Amino acid sequence: MRFTAAVLRSRESRFTVEEVFLRTGPAADEILVEIAGTGMCRTDLAVRRPGSRSPLPAVLGHEGSGVVVETGGPHTGFGEGDHVVLSFDSCGRCPRCLDAAPAHCHSFASLNLFGGRTENAARFTDLAGAALAPRWFGQSSFAEYAVVPARNAVRVDPALPLALLGPLGCGFLTGAGAVLHSFGAGPGDTLVVFGAGAVGLAAVMAATACGAVSVAVDRHPGRLALAERFGATPLHADSPDLPGRIRRLTDGGASCALDTTASARLINDALTALRPAGHLGLVARLHTTLPIEPGALDRGRRISHICEGDAVPGLLIPRLTGLWQAGRFPFDELIRTYPLADIDEAEQDCEAGRVVKPVLVPHRSRTTS
């Protein structure tokens, strides 16, 4: 099967939109999905960082949504024509997966970041026959089609705007899941979000939806304005005595804080701004050591890493689409769509902060089997 995809051939090169070749259809536990839209996440762009171990050349993309066009059999639980959101891969067998914590799958890194399932290595090539890295996050959805494990997919209501739903599988899942699942926030709780990008703004929306009070910290005036529109009190990241201002706004300290910046200074500010027994969640990968100020973890304060919102996608994604239908989680207001052919422009806009969440919409040029 031939179709168009955006291929990243080196960490320094631009994406090339070209035809690729899938040698076999879906296996017994897989589905073939025609991609309607796929979000661009900073995890995709992190492949460019020096020291990244993700194999190249590859088709990236891990916030896909689309329509099932073929299944490996009836036991996948999906049928032709189903609308689905695609999320991360997991083994389904390790203790964490069996404990309903697939984001902490023992094989998460190898399946999603460092080469995927080895049985897929020879299935996906360019037209010259050169292998492309096995499926990124089980998807490689910067493409017109993706073959994914059925476990990665979540069926959604066909009435929903399918092309816009992909970020619910990662970025928006992470921010909302941190609030609704990791923190278990609700009425009377206070949240401070450091970094009002896609993850941070999804957290603000989730806090508003569940009745919690939120504060958003960022340097970008446009992002702060969005956070305020979604219910948060905005604070500039360079405000004098930032922890003190947060404590005053939250009646003595926030009950939970979410850092999306990986800034050591802001992480320490977040800890200082917590009330006793407060919880700080980190979602961005740290690339330096993290010195913790003396006393920052006193009085029951704690810090943890949050991966994919600690969520079960099949449970949280329907909850988020239900909130959207009720007008309480307006994630679509963060999205700007681009044709797949304009992927380099989408990347530049994302890196420059001109767009919160780019979504690439493939336009099928030729498909043959």
C-alpha positions in Angstrom: 0.0 0.0 0.0 1.4 3.4 -1.0 0.4 6.7 0.6 1.8 10.1 1.5 3.7 10.8 4.7 6.0 13.4 6.2 9.4 11.8 6.8 12.1 13.2 9.0 15.5 11.9 7.7 17.9 13.6 10.1 17.8 15.7 13.2 18.9 18.8 11.2 16.7 18.4 8.1 13.3 19.6 7.2 10.4 17.1 6.9 10.0 15.7 3.4 6.5 14.9 2.3 6.8 11.8 0.1 5.2 8.5 -0.8 5.9 5.6 1.5 5.1 1.9 1.3 3.4 -0.4 3.8 4.2 -4.0 2.9 1.4 -5.7 4.8 -2.0 -4.8 6.2 -3.0 -5.0 9.8 -2.1 -8.0 11.9 -4.5 -9.8 14.1 -4.4 -7.2 16.9 -4.2 -4.1 14.6 -6.3 -1.7 12.7 -5.7 0.4 9.6 -6.8 4.0 10.1 -7.2 6.7 7.5 -5.9 9.8 9.3 -8.3 12.8 9.4 -5.9 15.0 11.5 -2.9 14.7 13.7 -1.6 17.1 16.3 2.0 18.2 16.4 3.4 17.7 19.9 6.7 19.0 21.3 7.6 15.3 21.9 7.7 15.0 18.1 10.0 17.9 17.9 12.2 16.7 20.7 13.6 14.1 18.3 15.7 16.9 16.9 17.5 17.4 20.2 21.2 16.4 20.5 21.4 13.1 22.2 18.0 11.9 21.2 18.0 8.1 20.8 14.8 7.9 18.6 15.8 6.2 15.3 15.7 8.0 12.0 14.6 8.2 9.3 11.1 8.0 10.6 7.5 9.1 10.2 6.6 10.9 13.5 3.2 12.0 14.8 1.4 10.6 17.8 -1.8 12.6 18.1 -3.8 11.0 15.3 -7.5 10.7 14.7 -9.3 9.1 11.8 -11.6 6.4 10.4 -11.0 2.6 10.6 -10.7 1.2 7.0 -9.5 -2.3 7.8 -9.1 -4.5 10.8 -7.0 -7.6 11.5 -10.2 -9.4 12.6 -13.4 -9.0 14.6 -11.6 -9.6 17.9 -10.0 -6.1 17.6 -13.3 -4.6 18.8 -13.4 -2.2 15.9 -15.2 -2.2 12.6 -14.8 -0.5 9.2 -16.1 3.1 9.5 -15.5 3.5 13.2 -14.2 7.0 14.2 -11.2 6.7 16.5 -8.6 8.8 18.4 -5.2 7.2 18.6 -3.1 7.3 21.8 0.2 5.9 23.0 1.4 2.3 22.8 1.7 -0.1 25.7 2.4 -3.8 26.1 -0.9 -4.7 27.9 0.8 -7.5 29.9 3.2 -5.9 32.5 2.1 -5.2 36.1 1.5 -1.5 35.4 -0.7 -2.2 32.4 -2.6 -4.8 34.3 -3.1 -2.3 37.1 -4.8 0.1 34.7 -1.7 2.4 34.4 -0.6 2.0 30.8 1.2 5.3 30.8 3.7 3.6 33.2 4.1 0.5 31.1 7.4 -1.2 31.7 8.0 -1.0 27.9 6.8 2.5 27.4 10.1 4.0 26.2 11.0 1.2 23.9 7.5 0.9 22.3 6.9 4.7 21.9 10.3 6.4 21.6 13.2 4.0 20.8 12.2 1.8 18.0 8.7 0.4 18.6 7.8 -3.2 18.0 10.6 -4.9 16.2 8.3 -7.0 14.1 7.3 -3.8 12.3 10.8 -2.9 11.2 10.6 -4.3 7.7 6.9 -3.4 7.0 7.3 0.4 6.6 9.7 1.8 3.9 10.2 4.6 1.5 9.6 3.9 -2.2 13.3 3.0 -2.6 12.9 0.2 -0.1 14.8 1.8 2.7 13.3 1.0 6.1 11.6 3.7 8.1 11.7 3.5 11.9 8.9 1.3 13.3 5.8 3.1 14.4 6.4 6.2 16.5 4.1 5.9 19.6 2.5 3.0 17.8 1.2 5.4 15.1 3.5 7.4 12.9 0.4 9.5 12.1 2.1 12.3 10.1 0.7 10.5 7.2 -2.5 9.6 5.3 -2.8 6.2 6.9 -1.5 4.5 10.1 -1.5 0.9 11.2 -1.9 0.8 15.0 -2.4 -1.8 17.7 -6.2 -1.8 18.5 -5.3 -1.2 22.1 -4.0 2.3 21.1 -7.4 3.4 19.6 -10.5 4.8 21.3 -13.8 4.9 19.5 -15.5 8.3 19.5 -18.9 9.7 18.5 -19.1 10.2 14.7 -20.8 13.6 15.4 -17.6 15.0 16.8 -15.2 17.1 14.6 -12.9 14.1 13.9 -9.9 16.1 12.4 -9.5 18.1 15.6 -9.7 15.2 18.1 -6.1 13.8 17.8 -4.5 16.0 20.5 -6.9 14.3 23.0 -4.7 11.3 22.7 -1.6 13.0 24.2 -1.2 16.7 24.8 -4.7 17.5 26.0 -4.9 14.1 27.7 -1.8 14.9 29.7 -2.9 18.3 30.9 -6.5 17.3 31.7 -5.5 13.9 33.1 -3.0 15.6 35.5 -5.9 17.6 37.0 -8.7 15.1 36.9 -6.7 11.9 37.6 -3.2 12.6 39.0 -4.4 15.4 41.3 -8.0 14.3 41.6 -8.9 18.0 41.8 -12.4 19.2 42.5 -14.4 22.1 44.1 -12.3 23.8 46.8 -9.0 22.8 45.2 -6.5 25.3 43.8 -4.2 24.7 40.9 -1.2 26.7 39.6 0.0 25.9 36.1 3.5 26.8 35.0 3.6 27.2 31.2 0.4 28.0 29.3 0.9 25.9 26.2 -1.3 23.0 25.0 -0.8 20.9 28.1 -1.0 23.8 30.6 -4.1 25.3 29.0 -5.8 21.9 28.9 -5.1 21.7 32.6 -6.7 25.1 33.1 -9.8 24.0 31.2 -10.0 20.8 33.2 -9.7 22.7 36.5 -12.5 25.1 35.5 -14.7 22.1 34.4 -14.3 20.3 37.7 -14.8 23.4 39.9 -11.2 24.1 40.9 -9.6 27.5 41.0 -6.5 28.0 38.8 -3.6 30.3 38.3 -1.6 30.3 35.1 2.1 31.4 34.9 3.7 32.2 31.6 5.8 34.9 29.8 3.7 35.1 26.6 0.9 37.7 26.8 -1.3 35.8 24.3 -1.1 32.6 26.3 -1.9 34.4 29.5 -4.9 36.0 27.8 -6.1 32.5 26.7 -5.6 31.2 30.2 -7.7 34.0 31.6 -10.4 33.3 29.1 -10.6 29.7 30.2 -10.9 30.7 33.9 -7.4 31.1 35.3 -5.9 34.1 37.0 -2.9 35.1 34.8 0.6 35.8 36.3 3.7 36.8 34.4 6.6 34.3 35.1 8.9 37.2 35.9 6.6 38.8 38.5 8.4 39.8 41.7 7.9 37.3 44.6 6.0 34.9 42.3 5.5 32.2 45.0 4.2 34.8 47.5 1.7 36.2 44.9 0.5 32.7 44.2 0.0 32.0 47.9 -2.0 35.2 48.3 -4.2 34.3 45.3 -4.8 30.8 46.6 -5.5 31.5 50.3 -2.2 30.3 51.7 -0.9 28.1 48.9 -2.0 26.0 46.0 -3.2 22.4 46.6 -1.5 21.3 43.4 0.8 22.6 40.8 1.7 21.5 37.3 5.0 22.4 35.7 5.4 22.1 31.9 8.5 24.2 31.6 11.4 22.0 33.1 12.8 25.3 34.5 14.6 24.6 37.8 13.7 28.1 39.0 10.0 27.7 38.3 9.9 24.2 39.7 11.2 25.6 43.0 8.8 28.5 42.8 6.0 25.9 42.4 7.1 23.9 45.4 7.3 27.1 47.5 3.8 28.1 46.4 2.2 24.9 47.6 0.3 24.6 50.8 1.2 21.8 53.2 0.6 18.3 51.7 0.5 20.0 48.2 1.4 18.0 45.1 3.6 19.2 42.3 3.5 17.3 39.0 6.2 17.5 36.3 5.4 16.7 32.7 8.4 18.1 30.8 11.5 16.0 30.6 14.4 17.5 32.7 17.7 17.9 30.8 19.7 19.2 33.8 20.0 18.3 37.4 17.3 19.8 39.6 18.5 21.4 42.9 15.7 21.6 45.4 15.7 24.5 47.8 16.0 23.7 51.5 12.6 23.1 53.1 10.8 23.0 49.7 9.5 19.4 50.4 8.7 20.0 54.1 5.2 19.5 55.6 4.1 16.8 53.3 4.7 18.5 50.0 5.5 16.0 47.3 6.7 16.0 43.7 6.1 13.4 41.0 6.4 12.9 37.3 3.2 12.7 35.3 3.2 10.8 32.1 0.2 11.0 29.7 -1.9 12.4 32.5 -1.6 9.0 34.4 -4.7 8.2 32.3 -6.4 5.3 30.7 -7.1 6.8 27.3 -10.2 4.7 26.8 -11.7 6.2 29.9 -10.5 9.8 29.8 -10.9 10.6 26.1 -14.7 9.9 26.2 -14.9 12.1 29.4 -13.2 14.9 27.6 -15.3 14.7 24.5 -18.4 14.7 26.7 -17.1 17.9 28.4 -16.5 19.5 25.0 -20.0 18.6 23.8 -21.3 20.3 27.0 -19.2 23.4 26.3 -16.9 22.9 29.3 -13.6 21.8 27.6 -13.2 24.0 24.5 -9.9 22.5 23.3 -10.8 23.3 19.7 -10.1 27.0 20.4 -6.4 26.1 20.8 -6.1 24.5 17.4 -4.9 25.8 14.0 -5.0 23.4 11.1 -2.4 23.0 8.4 -2.2 20.8 5.3 0.3 18.0 5.8 2.4 19.5 3.0 2.9 22.6 5.3 4.4 20.6 8.1 7.5 22.7 8.2 5.4 25.9 8.6 3.5 24.2 11.4 6.7 23.3 13.2 8.1 26.9 12.8 4.8 28.4 14.2 4.8 25.9 17.1 8.4 26.7 18.0 7.9 30.4 17.8 4.7 30.3 19.9 2.5 31.6 17.1 0.2 28.6 17.6 -0.7 26.6 20.7 -1.6 23.3 18.9 -1.0 22.7 15.2 -3.0 20.0 13.7 -2.0 18.6 10.3 -4.7 17.5 7.9 -3.6 15.0 5.2 -4.9 15.4 1.7 -4.8 12.1 -0.1 -2.9 12.4 -3.4 -2.7 8.8 -4.5 -3.4 5.5 -2.8 -2.7 2.1 -4.4 -2.6 -1.4 -3.0 
